[in-house]
């Protein structure tokens, strides 16, 4: 494994193969055959009426929706281009990314909405919804809509992250108050889905998985964009949703999900003049219609009950077959270093422990910690309460607890770090009680880290609300600091005053797509990175939020 600079996360720019849903050409051919028979029966008079008419039915209307995903900062360029050409679009944003580096601010969103554009939902943190429980997927979709509604937007339209959805996900979208939800890759273009429909119907047959062409990337030309529209115009009209991500010069996105401002402007100018062809541009809300439903959050994840251990899968005994890590746990880190995680049988109790080996250390840290999600794995927390943390460890280097909390929006913030615990050749209990949980916090995550070269085994984690209970045996103590200075450079317990370094704006990973002929339910997001970006006090001040998976977007 190569040394990795977590302050500048790698950008995976490999383009994914364009795939599609099962072809529907046979159905269309049957329809054309029936039309041919009718034409023979009615006779030449009917044919004469249509002479010289376009291929599409006379008066058939084509509606184009220009949609922009992910809330990238350069979406403001798209909004300016639309306004200059008298057009409006729909901007699908993950609310957890707003006001973060590389993404739009709330002020940007309000400016875009004031120009007549629509703000739509795209989940809180852009995960693959098909891989999580119903409660967690509901929090992702419903809480995103609540966030956007609380910011003053009327939210009726959704775009699924990675176009990944199941029948259950569609029902959740409806439950959360959305009137429609967009997929991708189900309308024919030269890039894929041969034999599919050339446009979505109005109204759509399934408003909770509306058909759209594959996302626009930097291989699309002006002719490609125009052809998607004219193909619909010449075949009975319908609804064409075009999906853009970055709007920037010089192919700024390593994953290729970009269009240049010049090309977007050329297409917008061409599109604005299509009214003579009975083609109009509308937002998704204008096409679908419907009332604005009240916004309601998803299930609230509970804080640890009195006497209960709030750590998920605390003995690490259940292993996730996909990641190879203990279920509900993730590998996190930042800085320049090479961490290696392994599930091993050298357990304190039971049969499994986690081993972290650090090499090539320059700065930062690495740690195992409960997943930074909306509550499926991360324990809930009560503001003002303190939490007793405990884990059994053995190590060749000092370690300490790194602690994070979830905000009311659903993002995660660095909170604090414990004092150091000395290297220990045999399993030793590390115990520490946190300060009071900050106001507005809804969850907590923690893990023992390595901030230097060495090896660390951990097992049997505990998290208890000190206001509710004491442990069944022993007593909670403040962590014991290392009695002698370590030979490594430690991670500081608290951040330096005013220190607010952030990582560079991330790129987008290309999502996985189904093989030709497979159903859309096979669509999945990209595989999780081996180590998530989870920074500490070298980069963030206490309470500063970050994006652990910001490089994991696309669609």
Secondary structure per residue as TSV (DSSP state, phi and psi in degrees):
chain	resnum	aa	ss	phi	psi
A	1	X	-	360.0	131.6
A	2	X	-	-81.8	154.3
A	3	X	-	-61.8	140.9
A	4	X	E	-127.4	135.6
A	5	X	E	-94.8	102.5
A	6	X	T	-75.5	-10.8
A	7	X	T	-79.0	-15.1
A	8	X	S	-134.2	77.9
A	9	X	-	-57.7	146.8
A	10	X	-	-64.9	148.2
A	11	X	-	-112.7	117.1
A	12	X	-	-88.2	108.3
A	13	X	-	-106.7	11.8
A	14	X	-	-65.5	127.9
A	15	X	-	-77.2	140.7
A	16	X	-	-85.5	150.9
A	17	X	-	-66.9	141.1
A	18	X	-	-81.3	120.6
A	19	X	-	-123.3	-179.5
A	20	X	-	-158.7	176.6
A	21	X	S	-80.0	172.3
A	22	X	-	-56.7	136.6
A	23	X	-	-61.0	151.1
A	24	X	-	-120.3	17.0
A	25	X	H	-57.6	-42.0
A	26	X	H	-56.3	-40.0
A	27	X	H	-63.0	-42.9
A	28	X	H	-66.8	-36.9
A	29	X	H	-65.1	-37.4
A	30	X	H	-62.2	-40.9
A	31	X	H	-63.6	-43.3
A	32	X	H	-63.6	-35.7
A	33	X	H	-64.1	-41.2
A	34	X	H	-63.1	-40.2
A	35	X	H	-62.8	-38.8
A	36	X	H	-63.3	-42.2
A	37	X	H	-62.0	-43.8
A	38	X	H	-61.8	-38.9
A	39	X	H	-63.4	-38.7
A	40	X	H	-67.3	-37.0
A	41	X	H	-70.1	-41.4
A	42	X	H	-74.8	-34.6
A	43	X	-	102.4	-179.5
A	44	X	H	-64.2	-24.3
A	45	X	H	-60.0	-42.1
A	46	X	H	-65.2	-38.8
A	47	X	H	-64.0	-38.4
A	48	X	H	-63.1	-35.2
A	49	X	H	-61.4	-37.6
A	50	X	H	-87.4	-1.1
A	51	X	T	-59.6	132.7
A	52	X	T	81.9	-5.2
A	53	X	-	-80.9	156.3
A	54	X	-	-65.4	165.1
A	55	X	S	-61.2	-34.3
A	56	X	S	-73.8	158.5
A	57	X	-	-61.3	142.8
A	58	X	T	-59.2	129.4
A	59	X	T	82.3	-1.1
A	60	X	-	-63.5	134.8
A	61	X	-	-100.7	138.7
A	62	X	E	-112.6	128.7
A	63	X	E	-114.8	128.4
A	64	X	E	-111.6	131.0
A	65	X	E	-114.4	126.8
A	66	X	E	-97.9	113.9
A	67	X	E	-118.3	145.7
A	68	X	E	-130.6	119.9
A	69	X	E	-99.3	151.5
A	70	X	T	90.2	-9.2
A	71	X	T	70.9	25.4
A	72	X	B	-59.3	148.1
A	73	X	T	-58.5	-33.6
A	74	X	T	-78.2	3.0
A	75	X	H	-64.5	-21.9
A	76	X	H	-64.4	-31.0
A	77	X	H	-65.1	-41.3
A	78	X	H	-60.7	-44.0
A	79	X	H	-61.7	-40.1
A	80	X	H	-65.1	-39.6
A	81	X	H	-64.9	-43.8
A	82	X	H	-61.0	-46.8
A	83	X	H	-61.3	-39.9
A	84	X	H	-63.9	-24.1
A	85	X	T	-105.8	10.3
A	86	X	T	71.3	28.2
A	87	X	-	-116.1	163.7
A	88	X	-	-129.2	152.3
A	89	X	-	-134.4	-179.9
A	90	X	E	-117.9	129.1
A	91	X	E	-113.7	109.3
A	92	X	E	-90.6	118.9
A	93	X	E	-127.3	136.7
A	94	X	-	-78.2	116.3
A	95	X	G	-61.9	-27.4
A	96	X	G	-68.5	-13.6
A	97	X	G	-100.6	-7.2
A	98	X	T	-70.3	140.9
A	99	X	T	72.2	16.2
A	100	X	S	-103.4	154.9
A	101	X	T	-55.3	133.5
A	102	X	T	87.9	-3.3
A	103	X	B	-126.7	167.5
A	104	X	-	-70.8	158.5
A	105	X	-	-96.4	168.6
A	106	X	H	-60.3	-36.6
A	107	X	H	-62.1	-39.6
A	108	X	H	-60.7	-45.4
A	109	X	H	-60.6	-43.0
A	110	X	H	-65.9	-36.4
A	111	X	H	-65.2	-40.6
A	112	X	H	-65.2	-44.0
A	113	X	H	-65.4	-37.3
A	114	X	H	-63.4	-24.2
A	115	X	T	-84.6	5.7
A	116	X	T	97.7	3.7
A	117	X	-	-83.1	160.5
A	118	X	E	-99.3	140.2
A	119	X	E	-104.3	122.0
A	120	X	E	-116.8	167.5
A	121	X	E	-87.5	152.2
A	122	X	-	-147.5	25.4
A	123	X	-	81.7	171.3
A	124	X	S	-77.1	-47.6
A	125	X	S	-128.7	18.3
A	126	X	-	58.9	50.9
A	127	X	-	-92.2	174.0
A	128	X	-	-81.9	105.3
A	129	X	G	-65.7	-24.9
A	130	X	G	-73.4	-9.6
A	131	X	G	-99.7	2.0
A	132	X	S	-122.0	170.2
A	133	X	-	-67.6	163.7
A	134	X	H	-60.8	-42.3
A	135	X	H	-61.3	-43.1
A	136	X	H	-68.8	-42.0
A	137	X	H	-63.3	-35.9
A	138	X	H	-65.6	-41.7
A	139	X	H	-61.5	-41.6
A	140	X	H	-60.6	-44.8
A	141	X	H	-83.4	-47.4
A	142	X	H	-69.0	-43.9
A	143	X	H	-67.2	-32.9
A	144	X	H	-61.7	-44.8
A	145	X	H	-66.0	-37.7
A	146	X	H	-63.0	-45.3
A	147	X	H	-57.1	-49.7
A	148	X	H	-66.2	-37.5
A	149	X	H	-65.2	-42.6
A	150	X	H	-63.2	-25.0
A	151	X	T	-83.6	-2.1
A	152	X	T	104.4	14.7
A	153	X	-	-106.5	147.9
A	154	X	-	-93.0	110.6
A	155	X	-	-112.0	114.5
A	156	X	-	-126.1	-11.5
A	157	X	E	-118.8	143.4
A	158	X	E	-130.0	146.7
A	159	X	E	-121.9	125.5
A	160	X	-	-69.5	132.4
A	161	X	G	-58.5	132.5
A	162	X	G	62.8	12.4
A	163	X	G	56.1	26.5
A	164	X	-	-98.5	118.0
A	165	X	-	-154.5	154.7
A	166	X	-	-124.8	176.6
A	167	X	H	-58.7	-36.5
A	168	X	H	-66.5	-42.1
A	169	X	H	-61.2	-40.2
A	170	X	H	-62.4	-40.1
A	171	X	H	-67.2	-33.0
A	172	X	H	-66.3	-42.4
A	173	X	H	-57.7	-42.7
A	174	X	H	-66.8	-43.3
A	175	X	H	-58.4	-35.9
A	176	X	T	-77.6	-3.5
A	177	X	T	98.0	8.8
A	178	X	-	-77.4	148.4
A	179	X	S	-94.8	-17.3
A	180	X	E	-157.8	161.5
A	181	X	E	-146.8	129.6
A	182	X	E	-95.3	137.9
A	183	X	-	-100.0	-157.1
A	184	X	-	-155.9	151.7
A	185	X	S	81.6	18.5
A	186	X	-	-114.7	13.7
A	187	X	S	-124.0	136.0
A	188	X	-	-67.7	133.1
A	189	X	B	-138.7	177.9
A	190	X	T	-68.7	-12.3
A	191	X	T	-89.1	-13.3
A	192	X	B	163.5	179.6
A	193	X	-	62.3	42.7
A	194	X	T	-57.9	131.8
A	195	X	T	90.1	-6.4
A	196	X	S	-77.0	171.8
A	197	X	-	-61.3	155.5
A	198	X	S	-93.1	-4.3
A	199	X	S	-165.4	160.1
A	200	X	B	-80.0	151.0
A	201	X	-	-79.0	159.5
A	202	X	S	-123.4	115.0
A	203	X	S	-72.6	158.3
A	204	X	-	-67.0	145.5
A	205	X	S	-62.0	-38.6
A	206	X	-	-127.4	97.7
A	207	X	T	-65.4	-14.1
A	208	X	T	-100.5	11.2
A	209	X	S	-156.9	76.6
A	210	X	B	-76.0	144.1
A	211	X	-	-78.3	141.5
A	212	X	-	-150.1	153.9
A	213	X	-	-63.6	168.2
A	214	X	-	-60.0	155.6
A	215	X	-	-61.5	147.2
A	216	X	-	-76.4	133.0
A	217	X	-	-130.0	-169.8
A	218	X	T	-77.2	4.4
A	219	X	T	-94.6	-9.0
A	220	X	-	-74.9	138.9
A	221	X	-	-106.3	173.8
A	222	X	H	-60.1	-40.6
A	223	X	H	-62.4	-38.5
A	224	X	H	-61.0	-46.2
A	225	X	H	-63.2	-44.1
A	226	X	H	-65.5	-38.7
A	227	X	H	-64.3	-35.4
A	228	X	H	-59.8	-39.0
A	229	X	H	-73.5	-49.1
A	230	X	H	-68.0	-31.2
A	231	X	H	-60.3	-40.4
A	232	X	H	-68.7	-44.7
A	233	X	H	-56.6	-40.4
A	234	X	T	-86.1	1.6
A	235	X	T	-134.2	42.2
A	236	X	T	93.0	6.7
A	237	X	-	73.0	-156.3
A	238	X	E	122.4	-161.1
A	239	X	E	-114.8	126.0
A	240	X	E	-116.8	116.1
A	241	X	E	-104.1	117.9
A	242	X	E	-102.6	134.8
A	243	X	E	-115.3	122.2
A	244	X	E	-118.4	160.0
A	245	X	-	-122.1	-96.8
A	246	X	E	-77.9	143.2
A	247	X	E	-119.1	103.3
A	248	X	-	-162.7	157.0
A	249	X	S	-83.3	159.8
A	250	X	S	63.3	34.0
A	251	X	-	49.3	58.8
A	252	X	-	-65.8	-22.1
A	253	X	-	-93.9	122.7
A	254	X	T	-60.3	-26.9
A	255	X	T	-80.6	-2.7
A	256	X	S	84.1	3.2
A	257	X	-	-85.9	70.3
A	258	X	E	-148.1	158.5
A	259	X	E	-135.0	144.1
A	260	X	-	-76.4	149.8
A	261	X	H	-56.9	-35.9
A	262	X	H	-64.5	-46.4
A	263	X	H	-65.6	-41.9
A	264	X	H	-61.8	-40.8
A	265	X	H	-65.8	-41.2
A	266	X	H	-61.9	-43.1
A	267	X	H	-68.2	-41.8
A	268	X	H	-62.3	-41.3
A	269	X	H	-64.4	-42.5
A	270	X	H	-63.3	-42.5
A	271	X	H	-66.9	-38.2
A	272	X	H	-62.3	-24.2
A	273	X	T	-93.1	5.8
A	274	X	G	-85.0	4.5
A	275	X	G	-59.8	-30.0
A	276	X	G	-66.9	-17.8
A	277	X	G	-98.7	15.0
A	278	X	T	61.2	37.4
A	279	X	E	-114.9	129.9
A	280	X	E	-128.4	160.3
A	281	X	E	-110.0	126.3
A	282	X	-	-136.8	156.6
A	283	X	-	-73.1	164.3
A	284	X	H	-60.4	-41.5
A	285	X	H	-60.4	-40.5
A	286	X	H	-65.2	-33.1
A	287	X	H	-75.0	-46.6
A	288	X	H	-81.1	-39.1
A	289	X	-	72.6	-164.2
A	290	X	-	99.2	157.6
A	291	X	-	-75.5	161.5
A	292	X	-	-88.3	111.5
A	293	X	-	-76.4	153.1
A	294	X	-	-60.0	148.8
A	295	X	-	-95.0	135.1
A	296	X	-	-138.5	138.9
A	297	X	-	-73.5	165.3
A	298	X	-	-76.6	-177.9
A	299	X	-	-57.4	136.7
A	300	X	-	-81.6	121.9
A	301	X	-	-67.4	132.2
A	302	X	-	-75.2	148.4
A	303	X	B	-75.5	161.2
A	304	X	-	-55.4	132.8
A	305	X	-	-71.7	158.8
A	306	X	T	-53.4	127.7
A	307	X	T	81.9	-6.0
A	308	X	-	-93.7	146.6
A	309	X	-	-84.1	116.5
A	310	X	-	-81.9	-7.8
A	311	X	S	-70.3	132.7
A	312	X	T	-76.3	143.8
A	313	X	T	41.8	56.3
A	314	X	T	-62.3	-32.2
A	315	X	T	-86.4	1.4
A	316	X	-	62.4	19.6
A	317	X	-	-74.6	-28.9
A	318	X	S	-93.4	123.4
A	319	X	B	-105.8	136.7
A	320	X	-	-77.2	118.9
A	321	X	T	-65.9	-24.1
A	322	X	T	-78.1	-46.6
A	323	X	T	-93.9	-21.6
A	324	X	S	78.4	-0.1
A	325	X	S	-98.2	164.7
A	326	X	B	-56.4	138.5
A	327	X	T	-57.6	137.2
A	328	X	T	76.9	6.0
A	329	X	E	-118.1	155.1
A	330	X	E	-136.9	156.6
A	331	X	E	-91.0	128.4
A	332	X	E	-128.2	156.2
A	333	X	E	-179.9	174.4
A	334	X	E	-162.7	169.1
A	335	X	S	89.4	-172.5
A	336	X	E	-99.3	105.9
A	337	X	E	-170.3	170.5
A	338	X	E	-127.7	92.3
A	339	X	E	-89.4	145.4
A	340	X	E	-129.0	126.0
A	341	X	E	-107.1	141.4
A	342	X	E	-148.3	138.2
A	343	X	E	-88.1	121.7
A	344	X	E	-130.6	161.6
A	345	X	S	-84.3	0.1
A	346	X	-	-78.7	71.2
A	347	X	-	-91.8	155.1
A	348	X	S	-75.1	-41.8
A	349	X	S	-146.1	158.3
A	350	X	S	72.9	-148.1
A	351	X	S	-125.2	-0.1
A	352	X	-	-135.6	140.7
A	353	X	E	-137.7	170.4
A	354	X	E	-111.5	132.2
A	355	X	E	-112.3	128.0
A	356	X	E	-112.9	124.5
A	357	X	E	-115.0	125.4
A	358	X	E	-110.0	131.1
A	359	X	E	-138.2	163.7
A	360	X	S	59.8	32.5
A	361	X	-	-71.6	130.0
A	362	X	S	-118.4	-49.5
A	363	X	S	-161.2	178.3
A	364	X	-	83.6	-154.2
A	365	X	E	-160.0	-179.1
A	366	X	E	-147.7	149.5
A	367	X	E	-162.6	157.6
A	368	X	E	-97.8	133.3
A	369	X	E	-153.7	157.9
A	370	X	E	-56.5	143.1
A	371	X	-	-53.5	139.9
A	372	X	-	-86.1	75.9
A	373	X	S	-115.4	-162.6
A	374	X	S	-95.7	6.1
A	375	X	S	137.8	-7.3
A	376	X	S	-64.4	-36.9
A	377	X	S	-119.8	-42.7
A	378	X	S	-69.7	133.2
A	379	X	E	-64.4	145.1
A	380	X	E	-71.4	162.0
A	381	X	-	-143.5	151.7
A	382	X	-	-111.6	122.2
A	383	X	T	-54.7	139.4
A	384	X	T	89.1	-17.6
A	385	X	-	-86.3	154.2
A	386	X	-	-107.1	151.8
A	387	X	E	-126.0	132.1
A	388	X	E	-88.5	120.8
A	389	X	E	-105.4	143.2
A	390	X	E	-150.5	141.4
A	391	X	E	-154.1	148.3
A	392	X	E	-94.6	135.6
A	393	X	E	-145.2	158.2
A	394	X	E	-139.6	143.6
A	395	X	E	-156.5	162.3
A	396	X	S	-102.3	3.4
A	397	X	S	-147.7	161.1
A	398	X	-	-61.3	155.5
A	399	X	E	-140.2	169.1
A	400	X	E	-159.0	159.0
A	401	X	E	-77.0	130.8
A	402	X	E	-105.6	128.8
A	403	X	E	-124.2	138.0
A	404	X	E	-132.0	156.2
A	405	X	E	-133.6	152.9
A	406	X	E	-91.5	136.0
A	407	X	-	-85.4	171.3
A	408	X	S	-64.0	-27.8
A	409	X	S	-71.4	-31.9
A	410	X	S	115.4	1.0
A	411	X	-	-84.0	173.0
A	412	X	E	-119.6	145.0
A	413	X	E	-127.8	143.7
A	414	X	E	-67.6	136.5
A	415	X	E	-111.5	-65.5
A	416	X	E	-162.7	174.7
A	417	X	E	-135.1	147.8
A	418	X	-	-78.9	169.7
A	419	X	-	-61.2	168.5
A	420	X	-	-75.3	152.5
A	421	X	B	-113.2	135.4
A	422	X	-	-67.9	154.3
A	423	X	-	-56.0	142.6
A	424	X	E	-140.2	125.3
A	425	X	E	-73.9	-22.8
A	426	X	E	-121.1	161.5
A	427	X	E	-56.7	129.7
A	428	X	E	-134.4	145.4
A	429	X	E	-83.1	125.9
A	430	X	E	-99.8	122.8
A	431	X	E	-132.5	136.9
A	432	X	E	-160.3	141.7
A	433	X	E	-106.0	131.2
A	434	X	-	-73.5	163.6
A	435	X	-	-67.4	173.7
A	436	X	-	-58.9	138.7
A	437	X	-	-63.5	133.8
A	438	X	-	-62.8	154.7
A	439	X	T	-59.4	139.2
A	440	X	T	87.8	-11.0
A	441	X	-	-73.0	143.9
A	442	X	-	-122.8	-10.1
A	443	X	E	-158.5	169.6
A	444	X	E	-142.1	147.4
A	445	X	E	-143.2	147.8
A	446	X	E	-155.6	157.4
A	447	X	E	-165.8	155.2
A	448	X	E	-80.9	133.9
A	449	X	E	-114.3	168.7
A	450	X	E	-117.2	129.7
A	451	X	-	-121.4	37.9
A	452	X	S	-175.0	169.8
A	453	X	S	-63.3	142.9
A	454	X	E	152.1	-166.7
A	455	X	E	-135.1	142.0
A	456	X	E	-138.2	124.8
A	457	X	E	-104.6	136.6
A	458	X	E	-133.8	152.9
A	459	X	E	-164.5	162.0
A	460	X	E	52.0	71.8
A	461	X	E	-85.5	148.7
A	462	X	E	-138.7	145.2
A	463	X	E	-141.3	120.2
A	464	X	E	-129.9	141.3
A	465	X	E	-76.8	115.5
A	466	X	T	-68.3	-20.9
A	467	X	T	-77.2	-15.9
A	468	X	T	-104.9	-28.7
A	469	X	-	-161.7	166.6
A	470	X	-	-115.4	156.7
A	471	X	-	-62.7	157.5
A	472	X	S	-65.9	-27.5
A	473	X	S	-144.0	147.4
A	474	X	S	79.3	-169.2
A	475	X	-	-142.7	153.0
A	476	X	-	-80.3	137.4
A	477	X	-	-132.1	159.4
A	478	X	-	-69.0	142.6
A	479	X	-	-55.9	142.7
A	480	X	-	-82.5	124.8
A	481	X	-	-76.4	157.2
A	482	X	-	-61.6	126.7
A	483	X	S	-69.9	-28.8
A	484	X	S	-124.2	152.8
A	485	X	-	-62.3	131.8
A	486	X	-	-73.3	161.6
A	487	X	S	-84.7	-8.7
A	488	X	S	-97.9	164.6
A	489	X	-	-83.8	117.7
A	490	X	-	-79.6	159.1
A	491	X	-	-77.5	133.2
A	492	X	-	-67.9	151.4
A	493	X	S	-69.3	-40.4
A	494	X	S	-130.4	160.3
A	495	X	-	-76.8	151.0
A	496	X	-	-64.4	148.1
A	497	X	T	-57.3	129.0
A	498	X	T	75.0	3.1
A	499	X	-	-76.1	119.6
A	500	X	-	-142.1	42.8
A	501	X	-	-66.9	136.2
A	502	X	-	-123.0	156.5
A	503	X	-	-73.7	162.1
A	504	X	-	-65.6	153.6
A	505	X	-	-59.1	130.3
A	506	X	-	-81.3	166.1
A	507	X	-	-93.6	-174.8
A	508	X	-	-113.0	134.0
A	509	X	-	-80.3	143.3
A	510	X	-	-77.2	130.7
A	511	X	-	-76.1	161.6
A	512	X	B	-73.9	149.8
A	513	X	-	-131.6	155.2
A	514	X	-	-73.2	156.7
A	515	X	-	-69.2	157.3
A	516	X	T	-53.6	136.2
A	517	X	T	88.9	0.4
A	518	X	-	-96.5	156.0
A	519	X	-	-74.4	158.5
A	520	X	G	-62.2	-22.2
A	521	X	G	-65.5	-12.5
A	522	X	G	-82.7	-7.3
A	523	X	-	-66.4	137.3
A	524	X	B	-139.6	154.0
A	525	X	-	-73.6	176.5
A	526	X	-	-68.2	159.0
A	527	X	-	-63.6	149.2
A	528	X	-	-62.0	144.5
A	529	X	-	-66.0	151.9
A	530	X	S	-58.0	-38.7
A	531	X	S	-134.1	124.1
A	532	X	E	-80.2	150.4
A	533	X	E	-74.9	107.8
A	534	X	-	-133.0	91.6
A	535	X	-	-77.6	165.4
A	536	X	-	-124.1	-158.3
A	537	X	T	-69.7	-14.3
A	538	X	T	-66.4	-24.6
A	539	X	T	-116.2	-24.7
A	540	X	-	-128.5	144.5
A	541	X	-	-83.0	157.0
A	542	X	T	-55.7	131.9
A	543	X	T	90.6	-5.2
A	544	X	-	-83.5	131.8
A	545	X	E	-84.8	163.6
A	546	X	E	-151.1	171.4
A	547	X	-	-116.5	99.7
A	548	X	T	-65.5	-25.8
A	549	X	T	-125.5	29.6
A	550	X	T	-64.4	-23.7
A	551	X	T	-82.8	3.7
A	552	X	S	-106.8	30.4
A	553	X	-	-98.5	178.8
A	554	X	-	145.2	120.1
A	555	X	-	83.5	360.0
